[in-house]
Amino acid sequence: MPRLTGRGWAVLLAAVFAYVVGVLVGFPVLRALGGAGVGVVAAALVVTARRPRVTVSREVYPDRVQRGRPAFARLRVHNDSTRRHGGFTAGDRVDGGYQAVAVRPLAPGADAVYHYELPTVRRGRIQVGPLTLERVDPLGLGRSRLTSGELATMWVHPKTYPVHALVAGHPRHHHEGRTSDDSPHGTLDLRDVREYVPGDEVRHLHWKATARTGRLMVRDYVDPNQPRFTALLDTRSALLPPEVFEEAVDLTASLVSAAAAAGYWCRLVTTGGVDLKLRGGGASARQMLDELCELAPLTGTAPLVPVPLTRTGDRGGSLVVVLAAAYREDLNSVAALRPHYASTVVITLAGGTATGVDVAVPGVQVIRAPNARGATRRWNVAVAG
């Protein structure tokens, strides 16, 4: 339904006032001006009452983007009618704002493609739309709006920096003997065939070698190391100011995405209750980033190490703890986990305002940096280098 704009209401009121004054004082020029103004406003409503008769579709690309990186909406317009279609404005509501593009008049059967940039300054799962088609008369007195299309979702991931994956294995099988760091994940590699000794598993008997030698022979396996990576992110809002929290999320995203891309089994744990366990690979990295995309600070108090991380299962490999500052009680809780991991690293991000107590914990490496970029640089040199 067409509506008057602010300018349209102003013209209408001025026209009515001029007409009334013209009648009262008997001044025909004012009556004519008032009548013309009302006519112009009525014509604007008639023009804008005709809704856009076009096919419009909108797609967001990419649907997942790092914070601060460019993202766009692609608008396709097709004139299905046999007559020339007038121009209009199309736009989306995005993250509290409005992104619009002017669509030019279209010839019969013509197509047009437009692009407009979407804001990516804030991390989160952002709704794009609904798409609104708006027509305004040439004088800007009236407008009509039509909602078209569905909502689209754009995932604005945390910003990530180049990080080297930390190599630390976790034996996946349970038997005595050495392990291998370069074996394929999920397998037992055959190292040798040797004579049977009491205590060997019967299922490992090598029957061909037994028949050939006349003695019981067994396969001697080597257990491959399964690289594992666990990231513990402190999300307590009382210890992490908003700007430091975003840096901590960026750093955690950089670490887990690098480990997942390297094929490591990854676990993302937060003090707020997130506990995500995934196999390595690109799909796992994306799922980890999706989880961090919607992560919010934890209100209230909670221990740094959540209960699930203190349980005996699903531990091993490397543990990285990201927090604001190295407080004594936090480092003590991390030190209790150290025997269950091949390597333990604590990274503090205080943004230059650290008030934590510097405490040396045997077997725990502490990296201090003002932001995520600085932390990744020091990580690449001191830990993964």
Residue pairs with C-beta under 8 A, 6 or more apart in sequence:
1 49
1 144
2 44
2 45
2 48
2 49
2 142
2 143
2 144
3 142
3 143
3 144
4 12
4 41
4 44
4 45
4 141
4 142
5 136
5 140
5 141
5 142
5 143
7 139
7 140
7 141
8 41
8 44
8 140
8 141
8 142
11 37
11 40
11 41
11 141
12 37
12 38
12 41
14 37
15 33
15 34
15 35
15 36
15 37
15 38
15 40
15 41
16 34
16 37
16 38
17 34
18 30
18 31
18 33
18 34
18 37
19 30
19 31
19 33
19 34
19 35
19 37
19 38
20 34
21 27
21 30
22 28
22 29
22 30
22 31
22 32
22 33
22 34
23 31
40 139
40 141
41 141
41 142
43 137
44 137
44 139
44 141
44 142
45 142
47 135
47 137
47 142
48 135
48 136
48 137
48 142
48 143
48 144
49 144
50 135
50 144
51 133
51 135
51 144
51 146
52 85
52 88
52 133
52 135
52 146
53 79
53 80
53 81
53 85
54 77
54 78
54 79
54 80
54 81
54 85
54 106
55 77
55 78
55 80
56 75
56 76
56 77
56 78
56 90
56 131
56 133
56 148
56 149
57 75
57 76
57 149
58 73
58 74
58 75
58 76
58 90
58 92
58 128
58 129
58 131
58 149
58 152
59 73
59 74
59 152
60 71
60 72
60 73
60 74
60 118
60 128
60 152
60 153
60 154
61 71
61 72
61 73
61 74
62 71
63 152
63 153
63 154
63 155
64 154
64 155
64 157
64 286
64 289
64 290
65 71
65 120
65 154
65 155
65 156
65 157
66 120
66 156
66 157
66 158
66 159
66 160
67 120
67 121
67 122
67 123
67 156
67 157
67 158
67 159
67 250
68 120
68 121
68 159
69 120
70 117
70 120
71 117
71 118
71 120
71 154
71 156
72 115
72 116
72 117
72 118
73 92
73 99
73 115
73 116
73 118
73 128
73 152
74 113
74 114
74 115
75 90
75 101
75 103
75 113
75 114
75 115
75 116
75 131
76 111
76 112
76 113
77 90
77 103
77 106
77 111
77 112
77 113
77 114
78 106
78 109
78 110
78 111
79 85
79 106
79 107
79 108
79 109
79 110
79 111
80 109
81 108
82 108
82 109
83 108
84 105
84 106
84 107
84 108
85 105
85 106
86 105
86 135
87 102
87 103
87 104
87 105
88 103
88 133
88 134
88 135
88 136
89 100
89 101
89 102
89 103
89 133
89 134
89 135
89 136
90 100
90 101
90 103
90 114
90 131
90 132
90 133
90 134
91 98
91 99
91 100
91 101
91 116
91 131
91 132
91 134
92 98
92 99
92 100
92 118
92 128
92 129
92 130
92 131
92 132
93 128
93 129
93 130
93 132
94 118
94 119
94 126
94 127
94 128
94 154
95 119
95 122
95 126
97 119
99 116
99 117
99 118
99 119
100 116
100 134
101 114
101 115
101 116
103 112
103 114
104 112
106 112
118 126
118 128
118 154
120 154
120 156
122 156
123 156
123 157
123 158
123 246
123 249
123 293
124 156
124 293
124 294
125 153
125 154
125 155
125 156
125 293
125 294
126 153
126 154
126 155
126 156
127 151
127 152
127 153
127 154
128 151
128 152
128 153
128 154
129 149
129 150
129 151
129 152
130 147
130 148
130 149
130 150
130 151
131 147
131 148
131 149
132 145
132 146
132 147
132 148
133 145
133 146
133 147
133 148
134 143
134 144
134 145
134 146
135 143
135 144
136 142
136 143
137 143
155 289
155 290
155 293
156 293
157 253
157 289
157 290
157 292
157 293
158 246
158 249
158 250
158 252
158 253
158 289
158 292
158 293
159 250
159 253
159 372
160 250
160 253
160 254
160 257
160 289
161 250
161 251
161 254
161 372
161 373
161 376
162 254
162 258
162 376
162 380
163 254
163 255
163 257
163 258
163 376
163 379
163 380
163 384
164 258
164 379
164 380
164 384
164 385
165 227
165 229
165 258
165 259
165 261
165 262
165 264
165 384
166 229
166 259
166 318
166 320
166 343
166 345
166 383
166 384
167 181
167 227
167 384
168 227
168 228
168 229
168 317
168 318
168 341
168 342
168 343
169 179
169 181
169 225
169 226
169 227
169 228
169 316
169 317
169 342
170 225
170 226
170 227
170 228
170 265
170 315
170 316
170 317
170 342
171 179
171 223
171 225
171 226
171 316
172 185
172 186
172 223
172 224
172 226
173 188
173 223
175 221
175 223
177 220
177 221
177 222
177 223
178 222
178 223
179 222
179 223
179 224
179 225
180 189
180 222
180 223
180 224
180 225
181 224
181 225
183 189
183 222
183 224
183 225
184 224
185 224
185 226
185 227
185 263
186 224
186 226
187 224
188 221
188 222
188 223
188 224
189 221
189 222
189 224
190 219
190 220
190 221
190 222
191 220
191 221
191 222
192 219
192 220
193 206
193 209
193 217
193 218
193 219
193 220
194 217
194 218
194 220
195 215
195 216
195 217
195 218
196 205
196 215
196 216
196 217
196 218
200 218
201 218
204 218
204 219
204 221
205 216
205 217
205 218
205 219
206 217
206 218
206 219
209 217
210 216
210 217
226 265
226 317
227 259
227 262
227 263
227 264
227 265
227 280
227 317
228 264
228 265
228 266
228 267
228 316
228 317
228 318
229 255
229 256
229 259
229 260
229 264
229 265
229 266
229 267
229 317
229 318
229 320
230 266
230 267
230 269
230 309
230 315
230 317
230 318
230 319
230 320
230 341
231 252
231 255
231 256
231 259
231 266
231 267
231 268
231 269
231 320
231 321
231 322
232 269
232 270
232 271
232 304
232 305
232 309
232 319
232 320
232 321
232 322
233 248
233 249
233 252
233 268
233 269
233 270
233 271
233 295
233 322
233 323
234 240
234 248
234 270
234 271
234 304
234 321
234 322
234 323
234 324
234 330
235 245
235 270
235 271
235 272
235 295
235 296
235 297
235 298
236 271
236 297
236 298
236 301
236 302
236 304
237 245
237 297
237 298
237 299
238 301
239 323
239 324
239 325
240 248
240 297
240 323
240 324
241 351
242 297
243 351
244 324
244 349
244 350
244 351
245 297
247 349
247 351
247 371
247 372
248 322
248 323
248 324
248 349
248 372
249 292
249 295
250 372
251 322
251 347
251 349
251 372
251 375
251 376
252 268
252 292
252 322
253 288
253 289
253 292
254 372
254 376
255 320
255 322
255 379
256 266
256 268
256 285
256 288
256 289
256 292
257 285
257 288
257 289
259 266
259 280
260 266
260 278
260 280
260 281
260 282
260 284
260 285
260 288
261 280
261 281
261 282
261 285
262 280
263 280
263 281
264 280
264 317
265 277
265 278
265 279
265 280
265 317
266 277
266 278
266 279
266 280
266 284
266 288
267 275
267 276
267 277
267 278
267 314
268 274
268 275
268 276
268 288
268 291
268 292
269 275
269 276
269 306
269 308
269 309
270 295
270 298
270 306
271 298
271 302
271 303
271 304
271 306
272 295
272 296
272 297
272 298
272 302
273 306
274 291
274 295
275 306
275 308
275 309
276 287
276 288
276 291
277 314
278 284
278 287
278 288
303 333
304 321
304 323
304 329
304 330
304 333
304 334
305 333
305 334
305 336
305 337
309 315
309 337
310 336
310 337
312 340
315 337
315 340
315 341
316 340
316 341
316 342
317 341
317 342
318 341
318 342
318 343
318 344
318 345
319 334
319 337
319 338
319 341
319 343
319 344
319 345
320 344
320 345
320 346
320 347
321 334
321 344
321 345
321 346
321 347
322 347
322 349
323 330
323 346
323 347
323 348
323 349
324 348
324 349
324 350
324 354
324 356
325 348
325 350
325 354
325 355
325 356
326 346
326 348
326 354
326 356
326 357
326 358
326 359
326 366
326 368
327 356
327 357
328 357
328 359
330 356
331 346
331 359
331 361
331 364
331 366
332 361
334 344
334 346
334 361
334 364
335 361
335 362
335 363
335 364
337 344
338 344
338 361
338 363
338 364
343 365
344 363
344 364
344 365
345 364
345 365
345 366
345 367
345 379
345 383
346 361
346 364
346 365
346 366
346 367
347 366
347 367
347 368
347 369
347 375
347 379
348 354
348 356
348 366
348 367
348 368
348 369
349 369
349 370
349 371
349 372
349 375
350 356
350 368
350 370
351 370
351 371
352 370
354 368
365 382
365 383
367 375
367 378
367 379
367 382
367 383
369 375
369 377
369 378
